[in-house]
Amino acid sequence: MRICIASPDIVGPINNGGVGTACTALAQFLAAEGHKVTLFYTSTFFERGDREAWAAAYARQGITMMFLESDGLPAVHRTPSVYDEDNLARSYHVYRQLKDTAFDVIHFVDYIGLGYFTALARSQGLALRGTALTVTAHSPTLWSRLSNLRTVDDITYMIRDRMERRLIALCDRVISPSRYMLRWLQENGFTLPARQHVIPNLMPRRLVQAGPAPEDAASSAIGEIVFFGRIEPRKGLLVFCDAIDRIRDRLPPGLRITFLGKTGADYLPASIEARTARWGHEVQVLDDLDTFQANDYLRAPGRLAVLAALSDNSPYTVLECLSNGIPFIASDVGGVAELIAPESQDRVLFQPDPAALAERLEAALAAPPGGFGPAESAVRKEETEDAFRRLHAEIAAGLSRPARAPSTRAATVSALVLHYERPAGLAQALAGLAAQTRAPDEIIVIDNGSRTPAAVEFLTALEAEGRPGLRILRMGENAYEPAARNAGAYAATGQWLLHMDDDNIPKPEEVETFLRAAETGGADLLTCFNDHFTGEAPPASEAEAVKRFIVMGDFGPLGLVVNGYGDLNCFVRRDLFLEIGGFVVDGRFNHAEDWRFFAKAWSRGLKLDVVPEALIWYRAGEGSWGGNWRKRDRAGALMRAAQTYLSVAPPELRPFLLLSQGLFWKALEAENGRRSQTAELTTLRRQAAQLTERSALLALENERLRQRLVQVGGFVEHLAEEYLPPDPDLQRGVAFIRRLGQKYAD
């Protein structure tokens, strides 16, 4: 089979990490089984090496590498976040690279949900109709965040969580290395595919050099205890340190204590050194070893690995110790016990608290040389490999020739174009509708009270043409835009409504794509990406757009904080649009009318999604609906959007919803201010460096001029003494030059 494994973490570019280890091991196994395997590294971050080096290393194992690209695209609109992390943009780049491929199966990981747009497009019949999708549950964002006892202090984490949930729901199969994680997903409201598999992780092979010869790690007395895992609270760092505090006076003399794992900003080696200073034992931090180097270190005799996690899925730390015969003790959390044979569990497992860990450590240290051996594994390599063989055989058996894209002719579509005093823009919008690959069944131009001669003449001429399927609905007096749009919906006859403005231009495939996505994916309301342009007409190439506006679409309650649903250029079922009352009409500003409508639709149970394609050209500038002074009223937009969420929330929660909304924007403004100052400081530093460089060049030039002046002075004095008559004026000139020469000779 043609298999792709897509992950933001793989062995090689990243020093160590469970997600990457699992993906690399699976790629190696499937390649060895004879499949054509592509490993798609969905990140641009390299801790070590570069693209060329790792592509060559994986090629030696029969694996093709693919790397994340963003070339050929306009700049992508960034979702507002305090930490400036935009996984929606990354997910879109992943989709762009995968949508035209011919893989039989693509394996995604749940972590940060980068397969979301790919899975969404497939569910809408827009791409990969003959490709199976799986997702492996390794480390859901909120599970990891809350297990680490960290606050959810940015919308970034909530967006990640929502992307992960949608990705899992949209895939054909979910795989988990533990029964524990499947239970956690179910208990926390994830919608899981019907086909669920529990298959332990595989162990990877080295990519580069061979490892040292195996040693009998259990043959010696324990002379070193090694905290093994990422140096963070979730991995039990605080529990471990508190446990050592309890028994430090009873530890054997000469015992070494090692921290083996990645450090983070909160727990740097210096902070570890300060925390352990009173222990009275040698302490070291090894934070730069990769997976294989860490295992080699632990395999040396006399070392006991301590795995003290507060929460874990199916940790590689445990699997690596079991596979390499490394003595260890581990906290009994998550899926850890599923990896350890029942007869070994009482000896090596402990509850994740300092007292229990201290007791288990003392028992291990009291054992005679060789008396505390490795635990027995409940996982058999052969059984795991057979499980993956069966899984891929099932996937292969379920593959079929991609079905022809369903017809979009049966349903009817009404395009509703809101117009006000922009006849040139309206002409472009109508030309775009006329060029559709699937024409709308009717077009209603809703004139919102235009009065200028140019607009009136254009509408009169348009009406006189008698275009089939085109009507003009005149509002008489200028109404608030939501009211005018609703009037168009009541006048329409189509099953689907395409709302648009006269300053935007539909791309040729807009109606066909919207209709296919809605009918195939089951959405009631769809938005789309859009390409921004300025000037009279769109550029010839999409790559020349000012930016590409992307959103999540299915944003749910996160819309309280920011509009992640989309733009009002939307596609909605007419019956449901009318049932919920359409756009919100309250006689107030129209700013955020789309946001308010989407929030209303979500709260009333409509299924919202986005088509992950740029289907329109969006005219950016002062002449557009969104570019006027009302956009300055962000606080008003937030409060108007919040009313919908407050209306469906319990009264006692409403103040906290408003607080969360306000705190987010306050934090974002502060962070934007900091970034602005940082940018200004960077500019000033660059200018200072340029001035320093210029000063050095001027100093060099000054030195050259000084040397020449001294030379000229000496030459003139020589001429005066040897060849010139004793003229007083000439002598004064020579004296002046002599003084200059003496001045600059020093």
C-alpha positions in Angstrom: 0.0 0.0 0.0 0.9 3.7 -0.4 1.1 4.9 3.2 1.6 8.4 4.6 2.4 9.0 8.3 1.9 12.7 9.2 3.3 14.0 12.5 4.7 17.3 13.9 7.2 15.1 15.8 9.5 12.5 14.4 12.8 10.9 15.4 15.8 12.8 14.2 14.7 16.5 13.8 13.4 16.2 17.4 15.7 14.8 20.0 13.1 12.7 21.9 9.4 12.6 22.2 6.8 9.8 22.5 4.7 10.9 19.5 7.7 11.1 17.2 9.1 7.8 18.4 5.9 6.0 17.7 5.5 7.5 14.2 9.1 6.7 13.2 8.8 3.1 14.5 5.5 2.6 12.6 7.1 4.0 9.4 10.1 1.7 9.8 7.9 -1.4 10.4 5.6 -0.7 7.4 8.6 0.0 5.1 10.2 -3.3 6.2 6.8 -5.0 5.4 7.2 -3.8 1.8 4.8 -0.9 1.8 5.6 2.4 0.1 5.9 4.7 3.1 6.1 8.5 3.2 6.8 10.2 6.5 5.4 13.7 6.5 7.1 16.0 9.0 4.4 18.6 9.6 6.7 21.1 11.4 9.5 23.4 10.3 11.4 23.1 13.6 14.7 21.2 13.8 16.5 20.6 17.0 19.2 18.7 15.1 20.2 18.3 11.5 18.4 19.6 8.4 16.0 18.4 5.7 18.7 16.9 3.5 20.4 15.0 6.3 17.2 13.4 7.6 15.8 12.7 4.2 19.0 10.8 3.4 18.9 8.9 6.8 15.3 7.8 6.3 15.9 6.9 2.6 18.4 4.4 3.8 15.6 2.6 5.6 13.3 2.7 2.6 11.2 5.7 3.8 10.5 8.8 1.8 10.5 12.1 3.7 8.0 15.0 3.0 8.4 18.3 4.6 6.0 21.1 5.4 5.9 23.8 2.7 4.1 27.2 2.4 5.6 28.4 -0.9 3.3 29.6 -3.6 0.7 31.0 -1.2 -0.2 34.5 -0.1 0.4 35.2 3.6 -2.2 33.4 5.7 -4.3 35.3 8.2 -3.3 34.5 11.8 -5.9 33.6 14.4 -5.6 36.0 17.3 -3.8 34.4 20.2 -1.6 35.5 23.1 1.1 33.0 22.3 1.0 33.7 18.6 0.7 30.0 17.7 -1.5 29.3 14.7 -2.1 25.6 14.2 -5.0 26.4 11.8 -2.5 27.8 9.3 -0.3 24.7 9.8 -3.3 22.4 9.3 -4.1 24.3 6.1 -0.6 23.9 4.8 -0.8 20.1 5.6 -4.0 19.9 3.7 -2.6 21.7 0.7 0.2 19.2 0.4 -2.0 16.2 0.9 -5.1 17.0 -1.0 -3.9 15.9 -4.5 -1.9 12.8 -3.3 -2.9 9.2 -4.0 -2.1 7.5 -0.7 -4.2 4.5 0.3 -4.0 5.5 3.9 -2.9 8.5 5.9 -2.0 8.1 9.5 -2.5 11.3 11.6 -1.7 11.9 15.3 -4.2 13.6 17.5 -1.6 16.1 18.9 -2.6 19.7 17.9 -5.0 18.4 15.3 -3.0 19.2 12.2 -4.9 16.7 10.1 -8.2 18.6 10.7 -8.6 20.4 7.4 -7.5 17.3 5.4 -10.1 15.1 7.2 -12.8 17.9 6.8 -12.2 18.3 3.1 -12.4 14.5 2.6 -15.7 14.4 4.5 -17.0 17.1 2.2 -16.1 15.1 -0.9 -13.5 17.7 -2.0 -10.3 15.5 -1.8 -8.9 12.1 -1.0 -12.1 10.2 -1.7 -10.2 7.0 -2.2 -7.9 7.4 0.9 -8.5 5.9 4.3 -7.7 8.1 7.4 -6.6 7.0 10.8 -5.7 8.9 13.9 -3.7 7.7 16.9 -4.5 9.1 20.3 -1.1 9.9 21.9 -1.4 13.2 23.7 -4.6 15.4 23.5 -3.8 19.0 24.4 -6.1 19.4 27.3 -5.2 16.0 28.8 -1.5 17.1 28.6 -2.1 20.6 29.8 -4.3 19.7 32.8 -2.1 16.7 33.7 0.8 19.2 33.9 -1.3 21.3 36.3 -1.1 24.2 33.9 -3.8 26.8 33.5 -5.6 27.2 30.1 -4.4 30.8 29.7 -4.9 31.2 25.9 -7.5 30.4 23.3 -4.7 28.5 21.5 -5.3 25.4 23.7 -9.0 25.5 23.2 -8.6 25.7 19.4 -6.1 22.8 19.5 -8.6 20.8 21.5 -11.4 21.5 19.1 -9.3 20.6 16.1 -8.3 17.3 17.8 -11.9 16.5 18.5 -13.0 17.1 14.9 -10.0 15.2 13.5 -10.8 12.1 15.6 -14.5 12.3 14.7 -13.8 12.6 11.0 -11.3 9.8 10.7 -12.3 6.2 9.7 -10.4 4.6 12.7 -8.9 5.7 16.0 -5.9 3.8 17.3 -4.7 4.1 20.9 -1.7 2.5 22.4 -3.7 2.0 25.6 -7.2 1.1 26.7 -6.8 4.0 29.2 -6.6 6.7 26.6 -9.7 5.4 24.7 -11.6 5.6 28.0 -10.3 9.1 28.7 -11.5 10.3 25.2 -15.0 8.8 25.8 -15.3 10.2 29.3 -14.3 13.7 28.0 -16.9 13.9 25.3 -14.9 13.0 22.2 -16.9 11.5 19.3 -15.0 8.4 18.3 -15.2 6.5 15.0 -16.9 3.1 15.2 -13.7 1.3 14.4 -11.4 1.6 17.5 -8.1 -0.3 18.0 -5.8 -0.7 21.0 -2.3 -1.5 19.7 0.8 -0.9 21.8 3.6 1.2 20.3 6.4 -0.3 18.3 10.1 0.2 19.2 12.1 2.2 16.6 15.4 1.3 15.0 18.4 3.7 15.0 18.7 6.0 12.0 22.4 6.7 12.1 25.1 4.9 14.1 24.9 1.5 15.7 24.5 1.4 19.4 27.0 -0.1 22.0 26.9 -3.7 22.8 24.2 -4.6 25.4 25.3 -4.9 29.0 23.7 -6.7 31.9 22.1 -3.7 33.5 20.8 -5.6 36.5 24.0 -7.3 37.5 25.4 -4.6 39.9 24.2 -2.9 43.0 22.3 0.3 42.4 24.7 3.2 42.4 22.6 5.8 40.5 18.9 6.6 40.4 17.8 8.3 37.2 14.6 10.5 36.9 13.7 9.4 33.4 11.3 11.7 31.4 10.6 15.2 30.4 11.6 17.5 33.3 8.2 18.8 34.1 5.4 18.3 36.8 3.3 15.9 34.6 6.3 13.5 34.5 6.5 13.6 38.3 9.4 16.0 38.8 7.9 17.5 42.0 6.9 14.1 43.4 10.4 12.8 42.7 12.1 15.7 44.4 9.8 15.5 47.4 10.4 11.8 47.7 14.2 12.3 47.8 13.7 14.9 50.5 12.1 12.3 52.6 14.9 9.8 52.4 18.0 11.9 51.7 19.6 11.1 55.0 19.1 7.4 54.4 20.5 7.2 50.9 23.6 5.1 50.4 26.9 7.1 50.4 28.2 7.9 46.9 24.8 7.5 45.3 24.4 9.6 42.2 21.1 11.2 41.2 20.5 12.0 37.5 17.8 13.9 35.7 17.5 12.5 32.2 15.1 14.3 29.9 14.2 17.5 28.2 14.2 20.7 30.3 11.7 23.5 29.8 11.7 27.2 30.5 10.3 26.6 34.0 12.8 24.0 35.1 16.2 24.8 33.7 19.3 23.0 34.9 20.2 25.9 37.3 16.8 25.6 39.0 17.3 21.8 39.4 20.7 22.5 40.9 19.3 24.9 43.4 16.4 22.5 44.3 18.8 19.6 44.9 21.6 21.4 46.7 20.7 20.1 50.1 20.6 16.5 49.2 24.3 15.9 49.8 24.7 13.7 46.7 26.1 14.3 43.3 23.4 15.5 40.9 23.6 15.9 37.2 21.1 17.0 34.4 21.4 15.3 31.0 19.0 17.2 28.8 20.5 16.8 25.3 20.4 13.1 24.6 18.1 11.6 22.0 16.0 8.5 22.6 18.7 6.0 21.7 21.4 7.8 23.7 19.2 8.0 26.7 18.5 4.2 26.5 22.2 3.5 26.1 22.9 5.6 29.2 20.3 3.7 31.3 21.6 0.3 30.1 24.8 0.7 32.0 25.0 -1.5 35.2 23.9 0.0 38.5 21.3 2.5 37.2 17.7 2.5 38.3 15.2 4.4 36.2 12.5 6.3 38.0 9.3 7.0 36.0 7.1 9.1 38.3 4.5 10.5 36.0 1.3 11.9 37.4 -0.5 11.0 34.2 0.6 9.1 31.1 -0.9 7.3 28.2 1.4 4.4 27.1 4.8 5.9 27.9 7.8 5.0 25.8 9.9 5.4 28.9 8.3 2.3 30.3 8.4 0.4 27.0 12.0 1.3 26.4 13.0 0.0 29.9 11.1 -3.2 29.3 12.5 -3.7 25.8 16.1 -3.0 26.9 16.1 -4.9 30.2 16.6 -1.7 32.3 15.6 -1.9 36.0 12.9 0.7 36.8 10.1 1.7 39.0 7.0 3.5 37.7 3.9 5.3 38.9 0.7 3.3 38.4 -1.1 5.9 36.2 -2.9 5.9 32.9 -1.9 3.0 30.7 1.4 2.1 32.5 0.1 -1.1 34.1 -1.1 -2.4 30.7 2.6 -2.6 29.6 3.8 -4.5 32.6 3.3 -8.2 33.3 1.0 -8.9 36.3 3.7 -10.7 38.2 6.0 -7.7 38.1 3.5 -5.0 38.9 3.6 -5.2 42.7 7.3 -4.9 42.7 7.8 -1.9 40.4 4.6 0.1 40.5 3.8 2.8 43.1 1.1 5.4 43.6 2.2 8.9 42.3 2.9 10.5 45.7 6.2 11.2 47.5 5.6 8.8 50.3 4.9 5.8 48.0 7.8 6.6 45.8 10.2 7.0 48.7 9.1 3.6 50.0 9.6 2.0 46.6 13.0 3.6 46.2 14.2 2.4 49.6 13.1 -1.1 48.8 15.0 -1.1 45.5 18.1 0.4 47.0 18.1 -2.3 49.8 18.2 -5.1 47.3 21.5 -7.0 47.0 23.6 -6.6 43.9 21.6 -7.9 41.0 18.6 -8.3 43.3 16.4 -5.7 41.7 16.1 -6.9 38.1 14.0 -5.6 35.1 10.3 -6.1 35.1 8.6 -8.5 32.8 6.7 -7.0 29.8 3.0 -7.7 29.1 3.7 -6.6 25.5 5.2 -8.9 23.0 6.8 -7.4 19.9 5.5 -10.2 17.6 1.9 -9.6 18.8 2.2 -5.9 18.3 3.6 -6.4 14.8 0.8 -8.9 14.0 -1.8 -6.4 15.2 -0.5 -3.7 12.8 -0.4 -6.2 9.9 -4.0 -7.1 10.5 -5.0 -3.4 10.8 -3.4 -2.6 7.4 -4.9 -5.7 5.9 -8.3 -4.5 7.0 -7.7 -1.1 5.6 -6.5 -2.6 2.3 -9.6 -4.8 2.1 -11.8 -1.8 2.6 -10.3 0.3 -0.1 -12.3 0.8 -3.3 -12.0 2.9 -6.4 -12.9 6.5 -5.6 -16.6 7.1 -6.3 -17.4 9.8 -8.8 -18.1 13.1 -7.2 -21.9 13.4 -6.5 -23.9 15.6 -8.8 -24.7 19.1 -7.6 -27.6 19.6 -10.0 -30.5 18.4 -7.9 -30.5 21.0 -5.1 -31.5 24.6 -5.9 -29.4 27.6 -5.0 -30.3 31.3 -4.6 -27.5 33.8 -4.7 -28.4 36.9 -2.6 -26.2 39.9 -3.5 -26.5 42.9 -1.2 -25.9 46.2 -3.1 -25.6 49.8 -2.0 -24.1 52.5 -4.2 -21.4 50.3 -5.9 -22.5 49.6 -9.4 -18.9 48.8 -10.6 -18.5 46.2 -7.8 -21.9 44.8 -8.4 -21.0 44.3 -12.1 -17.9 42.3 -11.1 -19.9 40.2 -8.6 -22.5 39.4 -11.2 -19.8 38.5 -13.8 -18.3 36.1 -11.2 -21.7 34.5 -10.7 -22.1 34.2 -14.5 -18.8 32.4 -14.8 -19.7 29.6 -12.2 -19.0 26.0 -13.1 -22.4 25.4 -11.5 -24.7 28.4 -11.9 -27.0 29.4 -9.1 -30.7 28.8 -9.9 -31.6 32.4 -9.2 -29.8 35.6 -8.4 -31.5 38.3 -6.3 -29.8 41.7 -6.1 -31.0 43.3 -2.9 -30.6 47.1 -3.5 -30.4 48.7 -0.1 -31.7 52.1 -1.0 -29.2 53.3 -3.6 -29.7 57.0 -4.7 -26.7 58.0 -6.8 -27.4 58.4 -10.5 -24.7 55.8 -11.4 -26.3 53.1 -9.2 -29.8 53.9 -10.2 -28.9 53.8 -13.9 -27.0 50.6 -13.6 -29.9 48.9 -11.8 -32.4 50.2 -14.4 -30.3 48.9 -17.2 -29.8 45.5 -15.5 -33.5 45.1 -15.0 -34.2 46.0 -18.6 -31.9 43.2 -19.8 -34.3 40.7 -18.5 -31.6 38.2 -17.5 -33.2 34.7 -16.8 -33.1 33.9 -13.1 -32.1 37.4 -12.0 -34.3 39.7 -9.9 -33.9 43.0 -8.2 -35.4 43.5 -4.8 -35.5 47.2 -3.9 -35.6 48.1 -0.2 -36.8 51.7 -0.8 -35.1 53.3 2.2 -31.7 52.2 3.3 -32.1 49.5 5.9 -29.7 47.9 8.3 -27.8 45.3 6.3 -29.1 42.3 8.4 -32.7 43.4 7.6 -32.0 43.7 3.9 -30.3 40.2 3.8 -33.3 38.7 5.6 -35.6 40.3 3.1 -33.7 38.6 0.3 -33.9 35.2 2.0 -37.7 35.5 2.3 -38.0 36.4 -1.4 -35.7 33.5 -2.5 -36.9 30.1 -3.7 -33.8 28.0 -3.5 -33.1 25.3 -1.0 -29.7 26.9 -0.3 -28.9 30.6 0.1 -25.5 32.1 -0.9 -25.1 35.4 0.9 -22.6 37.8 -0.6 -21.8 41.5 -0.9 -21.4 43.5 -4.0 -17.7 44.2 -3.3 -16.6 40.6 -3.3 -16.0 38.5 -6.4 -16.9 34.7 -6.5 -14.3 32.4 -8.0 -15.7 30.1 -10.7 -16.0 27.0 -8.5 -17.7 28.7 -5.5 -21.3 27.5 -5.9 -20.3 24.0 -7.0 -17.9 23.6 -4.2 -20.2 24.9 -1.5 -23.0 22.7 -2.7 -20.9 19.5 -2.9 -19.4 20.2 0.5 -22.8 20.8 2.1 -24.6 17.8 0.5 -21.7 15.4 1.2 -20.6 16.7 4.6 -24.0 17.3 6.0 -23.5 20.9 7.1 -26.4 23.3 7.5 -24.2 26.4 7.2 -20.9 26.7 5.5 -18.3 29.5 5.3 -15.1 29.5 3.2 -11.6 30.9 3.1 -11.1 34.0 1.0 -8.3 35.8 -0.7 -8.0 39.6 0.0 -7.1 42.0 -2.8 -7.0 45.8 -3.3 -7.7 47.9 -6.3 -10.2 47.6 -9.1 -9.8 43.9 -9.9 -8.3 40.7 -8.3 -4.7 39.8 -9.4 -4.1 37.2 -12.0 -2.6 34.7 -9.5 -3.9 33.6 -6.1 -0.3 33.8 -4.9 -0.5 37.6 -5.4 -3.4 38.0 -3.0 -2.7 40.4 0.0 -3.5 37.5 2.3 -5.6 34.4 2.6 -8.2 34.5 5.4 -8.7 31.1 7.0 -10.9 30.1 9.9 -11.9 26.9 11.7 -15.6 27.1 10.8 -16.9 24.8 13.5 -15.8 27.1 16.3 -18.6 26.3 18.8 -18.5 28.3 22.1 -15.0 29.6 21.3 -16.8 32.2 19.3 -17.4 34.1 22.5 -13.8 35.3 22.3 -13.2 35.7 18.6 -15.0 35.0 15.3 -13.5 31.7 14.1 -16.6 30.8 12.1 -15.9 32.9 9.0 -17.1 35.7 6.8 -20.7 36.6 5.9 -20.1 35.2 2.4 -21.8 32.0 3.5 -23.9 29.1 2.3 -26.9 28.1 4.4 -30.1 26.0 4.2 -32.9 28.4 3.6 -35.5 26.6 5.7 -33.2 26.6 8.7 -32.1 30.2 8.1 -35.7 31.3 8.2 -36.5 29.0 11.2 -33.9 30.7 13.4 -34.9 34.2 12.2 -31.9 34.9 10.0 -29.4 37.7 10.7 -29.9 39.5 14.0 -31.9 42.7 13.4 -32.0 45.1 16.4 -31.7 48.5 14.7 -28.1 48.9 15.8 -24.8 48.8 14.0 -24.2 46.1 11.5 -20.6 45.5 12.5 -20.2 41.9 13.5 -23.5 40.9 11.8 -21.8 37.7 10.5 -20.3 36.8 13.9 -23.7 37.3 15.6 -25.5 35.2 13.0 -23.0 32.4 13.3 -23.2 32.4 17.1 -27.0 32.4 16.8 -26.9 29.5 14.4 -24.6 27.5 16.6 -26.7 28.1 19.7 -29.8 27.0 17.8 -28.2 23.7 16.9 -27.2 24.2 13.2 -24.2 22.3 12.0 -21.5 24.8 11.0 -18.4 24.1 9.0 -16.0 25.7 6.6 -14.9 24.8 3.2 -11.1 24.8 3.4 -10.7 26.5 0.1 -10.5 30.2 -0.9 -13.7 30.5 -2.9 -14.0 34.3 -3.2 -12.0 37.4 -3.8 -12.5 39.7 -0.9 -12.0 43.4 -1.7 -10.1 44.9 1.2 -10.1 48.7 1.7 -12.2 51.6 2.8 -14.9 50.9 0.4 -15.8 47.5 1.8 -18.4 46.7 4.4 -15.7 45.5 6.8 -13.2 48.3 6.2 -15.2 51.3 7.6 -15.0 53.1 10.9 -17.3 50.7 12.6 -14.5 48.2 12.8 -12.9 50.3 15.4 -15.8 49.4 17.7 -14.3 46.0 18.7 -15.7 46.2 22.3 -19.2 46.7 20.9 -18.7 43.8 18.5 -17.6 41.6 21.4 -20.5 42.6 23.6 -23.1 42.1 20.7 -21.6 38.7 19.9 -21.6 37.7 23.6 -25.3 38.2 23.9 -26.0 35.0 22.1 -23.7 32.9 24.3 -25.1 34.6 27.5 -28.6 33.8 26.4 -27.9 30.0 26.5 -25.6 30.0 29.6 -26.8 29.4 33.1 -27.1 32.8 34.9 -24.4 32.1 37.4 -21.9 31.4 34.6 -22.6 34.6 32.6 -20.2 36.9 34.5 -17.4 34.4 34.1 -18.0 34.2 30.4 -17.7 38.0 30.1 -14.6 37.9 32.3 -12.9 35.2 30.1 -13.7 37.3 27.0 -12.4 40.5 28.5 -9.2 38.9 30.0 -8.3 37.3 26.7 -8.5 40.6 24.8 -6.7 42.5 27.6 -3.9 39.9 27.5 -3.8 40.0 23.7 -3.5 43.8 23.7 -0.7 43.6 26.2 1.1 41.0 24.2 0.7 42.9 21.0 2.1 45.9 22.7 5.1 43.9 23.9 5.6 42.5 20.4 5.4 46.0 19.0 8.0 47.2 21.4 10.2 44.2 20.6 9.9 45.0 16.9 10.8 48.6 17.5 13.8 47.6 19.7 14.9 45.2 17.0 14.7 48.0 14.4 16.7 50.3 16.7 19.3 47.7 17.3 19.6 47.1 13.6 19.9 50.8 13.0 22.5 51.1 15.8 24.5 48.3 14.2 24.3 50.1 10.8 25.5 53.3 12.4 28.4 51.5 14.1 29.4 49.9 10.8 29.1 53.3 9.1 31.2 54.9 11.9 33.9 52.3 11.4 34.0 52.9 7.7 34.2 56.7 8.3 37.0 56.1 10.8 38.9 54.1 8.2 38.4 56.7 5.6 39.5 59.4 8.1 42.7 57.5 8.7 43.5 57.3 5.0 42.9 61.0 4.6 45.1 61.8 7.6 47.9 59.7 6.2 47.6 61.5 2.9 47.6 64.9 4.6 50.8 64.1 6.4 52.4 62.9 3.2 51.3 66.1 1.4 52.6 68.3 4.2 56.0 66.6 4.1 56.1 66.9 0.3 55.2 70.6 0.4 57.8 71.4 3.0 60.4 69.6 1.0 59.5 71.6 -2.1 59.6 74.9 -0.1 63.1 74.2 1.3 64.6 72.9 -1.9 63.0 74.7 -4.8 60.8 77.7 -3.9 61.9 81.3 -3.2 61.7 82.7 0.3 58.4 84.5 -0.2 56.6 85.5 3.1 53.1 84.5 1.9 54.5 81.2 0.7 56.2 80.6 4.0 53.0 81.3 5.9 51.2 78.7 3.7 53.9 76.2 4.3 53.8 76.8 8.0 50.0 76.2 8.0 50.4 72.9 6.2 53.2 72.0 8.6 50.9 72.6 11.6 48.2 70.5 10.0 50.6 67.7 9.4 51.9 67.8 13.0 48.3 67.9 14.3 47.2 64.8 12.4 50.6 63.0 12.7 49.8 62.0 16.4 
